[in-house]
Amino acid sequence: MAIPFPTLIANAKKFYKLQSLNRYQTDVPKGHLVVYVGKIHRKRYVVPISYLNHPSFQDLLHQVEEEFGFNHPAGGLTIPCSENTFAEITSKMNMS
């Protein structure tokens, strides 16, 4: 019995996508997520999931959504602000 060619391609694409995702997930601890920060050169940050509940981080995400929508070409959550701005927001979150 032969496997239909389109099905084989679809399964190969899914496998490749899972492999590429697993390559990055190995260094992300449980309870954290990856965000990419920067307008041109994006830097990868691993942040606690608890940031998602913080009002300052939610404000930042709403601003990103309004300005850029949900297109995240880096494959993860992309926050196109300066690294300094991101550092200021996250440092304030760590203090509270």
PyMOL commands that set and color helices and strands:
alter all, ss='L'
color gray80, all
select helices_A, chain A and resi 5-25+49-53+55-68+83-95
alter helices_A, ss='H'
color red, helices_A
select strands_A, chain A and resi 32-37+43-48+77-79
alter strands_A, ss='S'
color yellow, strands_A
deselect
rebuild
show_as cartoon
